[in-house]
Amino acid sequence: MKQPDNGQGARLLPHTRQQLDWSDVKDAAEKLVGNWREFDSFVWHRAYDIEDADQWFIWYTGSRDAGLLEQSNEKAINERLEPFTEGDDPDLVFESHSQWAVGHIDGFSIRVRKPDGSITPAFEEFCRIKEERHPGESPCEQESSSTPATR
């Protein structure tokens, strides 16, 4: 799922069309927290089950029509984020959202801030993943870019 850009190579956030510097975790937190409230024709049912729903954001990594590269990227990202799904009150929950006419999209919700206002380790790791990606490259493309057969 390639993110749109502003015509100058800077990535824009889906739905908000804001530029984002992933190395500035606090700024990313401000821009992403509660992003699910901006989605058109969307209801996040899990928001009714958690007290701090406004401290979460949703990010999509795959879809019903995903190709092999998108599926590989999703797997690589999910493996890095898996440790944050553990426990009774995890900071990350893998999600799949669907609509009968268009199929499903997969991703996760991440708690951005703890009750004390500090940034969660799950959100910090997500920002590291995004920051490590070079423009136009995915985690899998980076891993294989040094192999002559994949160039």
Contact map, one row per residue, 1 for C-alpha under 8 A:
1110000000000000000000000000000000000000000000000000000000001100000001000000000000000000000000000000000000000000000000000000000000000000000000000000000
1111000000000000000000000000000000000000000000000000000000000000000000000000000000000000000000000000000000000000000000000000000000000001000000000000000
1111100000111100000000000000000000000000000000000000000000000000000000000000000000000000000000000000000000000000000000000000000000000000000000000000000
0111110000111100000000000000000000000000000000000000000000000000000000000000000000000000000000000000000000000000000000000000000000000000000000000000000
0011111111110000000000000000000000000000000000000000000000000000000000000000000000000000000000000000000000000000000000000000000000000000000000000000000
0001111111110000000000000000000000000000000000000000000000000000000000000000000000000000000000000000000000000000000000000000000000000000000000000000000
0000111111000000000000000000000000000000000000000000000000000000000000000000000000000000000000000000000000000000000000000000000000000000000000000000000
0000111111000000000000000000000000000000000000000000000000000000000000000000000000000000000000000000000000000000000000000000000000000000000000000000000
0000111111100000000000000000000000000000000000000000000000000000000000000000000000000000000000000000000000000000000000000000000000000010000000000000000
0000111111110000001100000000000000000000000000000000000000000000000000000000000000000000000000000000000000000000000000000000000000000000000000000000000
0011110011111000001100000000000000000000000000000000000000000000000000000000000000000000000000000000000000000000000000000000000000000000000000000000000
0011110001111101111100000000000000000000000000000000000000000000000000000000000000000000000000000000000000000000000000000000000000000000000000000000000
0011000000111111111100000000000000000000000000000000000000000000000000000000000000000000000000000000000000000000000000000000000000000000000000000000000
0011000000011111100000000000000000000000000000000000000000000000000000000000000000000000000000000000000000000000000000000000000000000000000000000000000
0000000000001111100000000000000000000110000000000000000000000000000000000000000000000000000000000000000000000000000000000000000000000000000000000000000
0000000000011111110000000000000000000100000000000000000000000000000000000000000000000000000000000000000000000000000000000000000000000000000000000000000
0000000000011111111000000000000000000000000000000000000000000000000000000000000000000000000000000000000000000000000000000000000000000000000000000000000
0000000000011001111100000000001000000000000000000000000000000000000000000000000000000000000000000000000000000000000000000000000000000000000000000000000
0000000001111000111110000000000000000000000000000000000000000000000000000000000000000000000000000000000000000000000000000000000000000000000000000000000
0000000001111000011111000011001000000000000000000000000000000000000000000000000000000000000000000000000000000000000000000000000000000000000000000000000
0000000000000000001111110011000000000000000000000000000000000000000000000000000000000000000000000000000000000000000000000000000000100000000000000000000
0000000000000000000111111001000000000000000000000000000000000000000000000000000000000000000000000000000000000000000000000000001101100000000000000000000
0000000000000000000011111000000000000000000000000000000000000000000000000000000000000000000000000000000000000000000000000000001100100000000000000000000
0000000000000000000011111111000000000000000000000000000000000000000000000000000000000000000000000000000000000000000000000000000000000000000000000000000
0000000000000000000001111111100000000000000000000000000000000000000000000000000000000000000000000000000000000000000000000001001000000000000000000000000
0000000000000000000000011111110000000000000000000000000000000000000000000000000000000000000000000000000000000000000000100000000000000000000000000000000
0000000000000000000110011111111000000000000000000000000000000000000000000000000000000000000000000000000000000000000000000000000000000000000000000000000
0000000000000000000111011111111100000000000000000000000000000000000000000000000000000000000000000000000000000000000000000000001000000000000000000000000
0000000000000000000000001111111110000000000000000000000000000000000000000000000000000000000000000000000000000001100000100010000000000000000000000000000
0000000000000000000000000111111110000000000000000000000000000000000000000000000000000000000000000000000000000000000000000000000000000000000000000000000
0000000000000000010100000011111110100000000000000000000000000000000000000000000000000000000000000000000000000000000000000000000000000000000000000000000
0000000000000000000000000001111111100000000000000000000010000000000000000000000000000000000000000000000000000000000000000000000000000000000000000000000
0000000000000000000000000000111111100000000000000000011110000000000000000000000000000000000000000000000000000001000000000000000000000000000000000000000
0000000000000000000000000000000111111100000000000000111110000000000000000000000000000000000000000000000000000000000000000000000000000000000000000000000
0000000000000000000000000000001111111110000000000000000111000000000000000000000000000000000000000000000000000000000000000000000000000000000000000000000
0000000000000000000000000000000001111110010100000000000011000000000000000000000000000000000000000000000000000000000000000000000000000000000000000000000
0000000000000000000000000000000001111110010000000000000000000000000000000000000000000000000000000000000000000000000000000000000000000000000000000000000
0000000000000011000000000000000001111111000000000000000000000000000000000000000000000000000000000000000000000000000000000000000000000000000000000000000
0000000000000010000000000000000000111111110000000000000000000000000000000000000000000000000000000000000000000000000000000000000000000000000000000000000
0000000000000000000000000000000000000111110000000000000000000000000000000000000000000000000000000000000000000000000000000000000000000000000000000000000
0000000000000000000000000000000000000011111000000000000000000000000000000000000000000000000000000000000000000000000000000000000000000000000000000000000
0000000000000000000000000000000000011011111100000000000000000000000000000000000000000000000000000000000000000000000000000000000000000000000000000000000
0000000000000000000000000000000000000000111110000000000000000000000000000000000000000000000000000000000000000000000000000000000000000000000000000000000
0000000000000000000000000000000000010000011111110000000000000000000000000000000000000000000000000000000000000000000000000000000000000000000000000000000
0000000000000000000000000000000000000000001111111000000000000000000000000000000000000000000000000000000000000000000000000000000000000000000000000000000
0000000000000000000000000000000000000000000111111100000000000000000000000000000000000000000000000000000000000000000000000000000000000000000000000000000
0000000000000000000000000000000000000000000111111110100000000000000000000000000000000000000000000000000000000000000000000000000000000000000000000000000
0000000000000000000000000000000000000000000111111110100000000000000000000000000000000000000000000000000000000000000000000000000000000000000000000000000
0000000000000000000000000000000000000000000011111110000000000000000000000000000000000000000000000000000000000000000000000000000000000000000000000000000
0000000000000000000000000000000000000000000001111111100000000000000000000000000000000000000000000000000000000000000000000000000000000000000000000000000
0000000000000000000000000000000000000000000000111111100000000000000000000000000000000000000000000000000000000000000000000000000000000000000000000000000
0000000000000000000000000000000000000000000000000111111100000000000000000000000000000000000000000000000000000000000000000000000000000000000000000000000
0000000000000000000000000000000001000000000000110111111100000000000000000000000000000000000000000000000000000000000000000000000000000000000000000000000
0000000000000000000000000000000011000000000000000001111100000000000000000000000000000000000000000000000000000000000000000000000000000000000000000000000
0000000000000000000000000000000011000000000000000001111110000000000000000000000000000000000000000000000000000011110000000000000000000000000000000000000
0000000000000000000000000000000011100000000000000001111111000000000000000000000000000000000000000000000000001111100000000000000000000000000000000000000
0000000000000000000000000000000111110000000000000000001111100000000000000000000000000000000000000000000000001111000000000000000000000000000000000000000
0000000000000000000000000000000000110000000000000000000111110000000000000000000000000000000000000000000000111100000000000000000000000000000000000000000
0000000000000000000000000000000000000000000000000000000011111000000000000000000000000000000000000000000000111000000000000000000000000000000000000000000
0000000000000000000000000000000000000000000000000000000001111100000000000000000000000000000000000000000011110000000000000000000000000000000000000000000
1000000000000000000000000000000000000000000000000000000000111110000001001100000000000000000000000000000011100000000000000000000000000000000000000000000
1000000000000000000000000000000000000000000000000000000000011111010001100100000000000000000000000000000011100000000000000000000000000000000000000000000
0000000000000000000000000000000000000000000000000000000000001111110000000000000000000000000000000000001111000000000000000000000000000000000000000000000
0000000000000000000000000000000000000000000000000000000000000111110000000000000000000000000000000000001110000000000000000000000000000000000000000000000
0000000000000000000000000000000000000000000000000000000000000011111000000000000000000000000000000000000000000000000000000000000000000000000000000000000
0000000000000000000000000000000000000000000000000000000000000111111111100000000000000000000000000000000000000000000000000000000000000000000000000000000
0000000000000000000000000000000000000000000000000000000000000000111111100000000000000000000000000000000000000000000000000000000000000000000000000000000
0000000000000000000000000000000000000000000000000000000000000000011111110000000000000000000000000000000000000000000000000000000000000000000000000000000
0000000000000000000000000000000000000000000000000000000000000000011111111000000000000000000000000000000000000000000000000000000000000000000100000000000
1000000000000000000000000000000000000000000000000000000000001100011111111100000000000000000000000000000000000000000000000000000000000000000000000000000
0000000000000000000000000000000000000000000000000000000000000100011111111110000000000000000000000000000000000000000000000000000000000000000000000000000
0000000000000000000000000000000000000000000000000000000000000000000111111111000000000000000000000000000000000000000000000000000000000000000100000000000
0000000000000000000000000000000000000000000000000000000000001000000011111111100000000000000000000000000000000000000000000000000000000000011100000000000
0000000000000000000000000000000000000000000000000000000000001100000001111111110000000000000000000000000000000000000000000000000000000000000000000000000
0000000000000000000000000000000000000000000000000000000000000000000000111111111000000000000000000000000000000000000000000000000000000000000000000000000
0000000000000000000000000000000000000000000000000000000000000000000000011111111100000000000000000000000000000000000000000000000000000000001100000000000
0000000000000000000000000000000000000000000000000000000000000000000000001111111110000000000000000000000000000000000000000000000010000000001000000000000
0000000000000000000000000000000000000000000000000000000000000000000000000111111111000000000000000000000000000000000000000000000000000000000000000000000
0000000000000000000000000000000000000000000000000000000000000000000000000011111111000000000000000000000000000000000000000000000000000000000000000000000
0000000000000000000000000000000000000000000000000000000000000000000000000001111111100000000000000000000000000000000000000000000000000000000000000000000
0000000000000000000000000000000000000000000000000000000000000000000000000000111111111000000100000000000000000000000000000100110000000000000000000000000
0000000000000000000000000000000000000000000000000000000000000000000000000000011111111100000000000000000000000000000000000000000000000000000000000000000
0000000000000000000000000000000000000000000000000000000000000000000000000000000111111100000000000000000000000000000000000000000000000000000000000000000
0000000000000000000000000000000000000000000000000000000000000000000000000000000011111100011100000000000000000000000000000100000000000000000000000000000
0000000000000000000000000000000000000000000000000000000000000000000000000000000011111110011111000000000000000000000000000000000000000000000000000000000
0000000000000000000000000000000000000000000000000000000000000000000000000000000001111111110000000000000000000000000000000000000000000000000000000000000
0000000000000000000000000000000000000000000000000000000000000000000000000000000000001111110000000000000000000000000000000000000000000000000000000000000
0000000000000000000000000000000000000000000000000000000000000000000000000000000000000111110000000000000000000000000000000000000000000000000000000000000
0000000000000000000000000000000000000000000000000000000000000000000000000000000000000111111000000000000000000000000000000000000000000000000000000000000
0000000000000000000000000000000000000000000000000000000000000000000000000000000000011111111110000000000000000000000000000000000000000000000000000000000
0000000000000000000000000000000000000000000000000000000000000000000000000000000000011000111110000000000000000111000000010100000000000000000000000000000
0000000000000000000000000000000000000000000000000000000000000000000000000000000010011000011111000000000000011110000000000100000000000000000000000000000
0000000000000000000000000000000000000000000000000000000000000000000000000000000000001000011111100000000000011100000000000000000000000000000000000000000
0000000000000000000000000000000000000000000000000000000000000000000000000000000000001000000111110000000001111000000000000000000000000000000000000000000
0000000000000000000000000000000000000000000000000000000000000000000000000000000000000000000011111000000001111000000000000000000000000000000000000000000
0000000000000000000000000000000000000000000000000000000000000000000000000000000000000000000001111100000111110000000000000000000000000000000000000000000
0000000000000000000000000000000000000000000000000000000000000000000000000000000000000000000000111110000111000000000000000000000000000000000000000000000
0000000000000000000000000000000000000000000000000000000000000000000000000000000000000000000000011111011110000000000000000000000000000000000000000000000
0000000000000000000000000000000000000000000000000000000000000000000000000000000000000000000000001111111100000000000000000000000000000000000000000000000
0000000000000000000000000000000000000000000000000000000000000000000000000000000000000000000000000111111000000000000000000000000000000000000000000000000
0000000000000000000000000000000000000000000000000000000000000000000000000000000000000000000000000011111000000000000000000000000000000000000000000000000
0000000000000000000000000000000000000000000000000000000000000000000000000000000000000000000000000111111100000000000000000000000000000000000000000000000
0000000000000000000000000000000000000000000000000000000000000011000000000000000000000000000000000111111110000000000000000000000000000000000000000000000
0000000000000000000000000000000000000000000000000000000000000011000000000000000000000000000000011110011111000000000000000000000000000000000000000000000
0000000000000000000000000000000000000000000000000000000000011111000000000000000000000000000000011100001111100000000000000000000000000000000000000000000
0000000000000000000000000000000000000000000000000000000000011110000000000000000000000000000001111000000111110000000000000000000000000000000000000000000
0000000000000000000000000000000000000000000000000000000001111100000000000000000000000000000001110000000011111000000000000000000000000000000000000000000
0000000000000000000000000000000000000000000000000000000001110000000000000000000000000000000111110000000001111100000000000000000000000000000000000000000
0000000000000000000000000000000000000000000000000000000111100000000000000000000000000000000111100000000000111110000000000000000000000000000000000000000
0000000000000000000000000000000000000000000000000000000111000000000000000000000000000000001110000000000000011111000000000110000000000000000000000000000
0000000000000000000000000000000000000000000000000000001110000000000000000000000000000000001100000000000000001111110000010110000000000000000000000000000
0000000000000000000000000000100010000000000000000000001110000000000000000000000000000000001000000000000000000111110000110110000000000000000000000000000
0000000000000000000000000000100000000000000000000000001100000000000000000000000000000000000000000000000000000011111111110000000000000000000000000000000
0000000000000000000000000000000000000000000000000000001000000000000000000000000000000000000000000000000000000011111111110000000000000000000000000000000
0000000000000000000000000000000000000000000000000000000000000000000000000000000000000000000000000000000000000000111111000000000000000000000000000000000
0000000000000000000000000000000000000000000000000000000000000000000000000000000000000000000000000000000000000000111111000000000000000000000000000000000
0000000000000000000000000000000000000000000000000000000000000000000000000000000000000000000000000000000000000000111111100000000000000000000000000000000
0000000000000000000000000000000000000000000000000000000000000000000000000000000000000000000000000000000000000000111111110000000000000000000000000000000
0000000000000000000000000100100000000000000000000000000000000000000000000000000000000000000000000000000000000001110011111011000000000000000000000000000
0000000000000000000000000000000000000000000000000000000000000000000000000000000000000000001000000000000000000011110001111111000000000000000000000000000
0000000000000000000000000000000000000000000000000000000000000000000000000000000000000000000000000000000000000000000000111111100000000000000000000000000
0000000000000000000000000000000000000000000000000000000000000000000000000000000010010000001100000000000000000111000000011111110000000000000000000000000
0000000000000000000000000000100000000000000000000000000000000000000000000000000000000000000000000000000000000111000000111111111000000000000000000000000
0000000000000000000000001000000000000000000000000000000000000000000000000000000000000000000000000000000000000000000000111111111100000000000000000000000
0000000000000000000000000000000000000000000000000000000000000000000000000000000010000000000000000000000000000000000000001111111110000000000000000000000
0000000000000000000000000000000000000000000000000000000000000000000000000000000010000000000000000000000000000000000000000111111111000000000000000000000
0000000000000000000001101001000000000000000000000000000000000000000000000000000000000000000000000000000000000000000000000011111111100000000000000000000
0000000000000000000001100000000000000000000000000000000000000000000000000000000000000000000000000000000000000000000000000001111111110000000000000000000
0000000000000000000000000000000000000000000000000000000000000000000000000000100000000000000000000000000000000000000000000000111111111000000000000000000
0000000000000000000001000000000000000000000000000000000000000000000000000000000000000000000000000000000000000000000000000000011111111000000000000000000
0000000000000000000011100000000000000000000000000000000000000000000000000000000000000000000000000000000000000000000000000000001111111100000000000000000
0000000000000000000000000000000000000000000000000000000000000000000000000000000000000000000000000000000000000000000000000000000111111100000000000000000
0000000000000000000000000000000000000000000000000000000000000000000000000000000000000000000000000000000000000000000000000000000011111111111001000000000
0000000000000000000000000000000000000000000000000000000000000000000000000000000000000000000000000000000000000000000000000000000000111111110000000000000
0000000010000000000000000000000000000000000000000000000000000000000000000000000000000000000000000000000000000000000000000000000000001111100000000000000
0100000000000000000000000000000000000000000000000000000000000000000000000000000000000000000000000000000000000000000000000000000000001111110000000000000
0000000000000000000000000000000000000000000000000000000000000000000000000000000000000000000000000000000000000000000000000000000000001111111011000000000
0000000000000000000000000000000000000000000000000000000000000000000000001000000000000000000000000000000000000000000000000000000000001101111111000000000
0000000000000000000000000000000000000000000000000000000000000000000000001001100000000000000000000000000000000000000000000000000000001000111111100000000
0000000000000000000000000000000000000000000000000000000000000000000010011001000000000000000000000000000000000000000000000000000000000000011111110000000
0000000000000000000000000000000000000000000000000000000000000000000000000000000000000000000000000000000000000000000000000000000000000000111111111000000
0000000000000000000000000000000000000000000000000000000000000000000000000000000000000000000000000000000000000000000000000000000000001000111111111100000
0000000000000000000000000000000000000000000000000000000000000000000000000000000000000000000000000000000000000000000000000000000000000000001111111100000
0000000000000000000000000000000000000000000000000000000000000000000000000000000000000000000000000000000000000000000000000000000000000000000111111110010
0000000000000000000000000000000000000000000000000000000000000000000000000000000000000000000000000000000000000000000000000000000000000000000011111111011
0000000000000000000000000000000000000000000000000000000000000000000000000000000000000000000000000000000000000000000000000000000000000000000001111111011
0000000000000000000000000000000000000000000000000000000000000000000000000000000000000000000000000000000000000000000000000000000000000000000000011111111
0000000000000000000000000000000000000000000000000000000000000000000000000000000000000000000000000000000000000000000000000000000000000000000000001111111
0000000000000000000000000000000000000000000000000000000000000000000000000000000000000000000000000000000000000000000000000000000000000000000000000011111
0000000000000000000000000000000000000000000000000000000000000000000000000000000000000000000000000000000000000000000000000000000000000000000000011111111
0000000000000000000000000000000000000000000000000000000000000000000000000000000000000000000000000000000000000000000000000000000000000000000000001111111
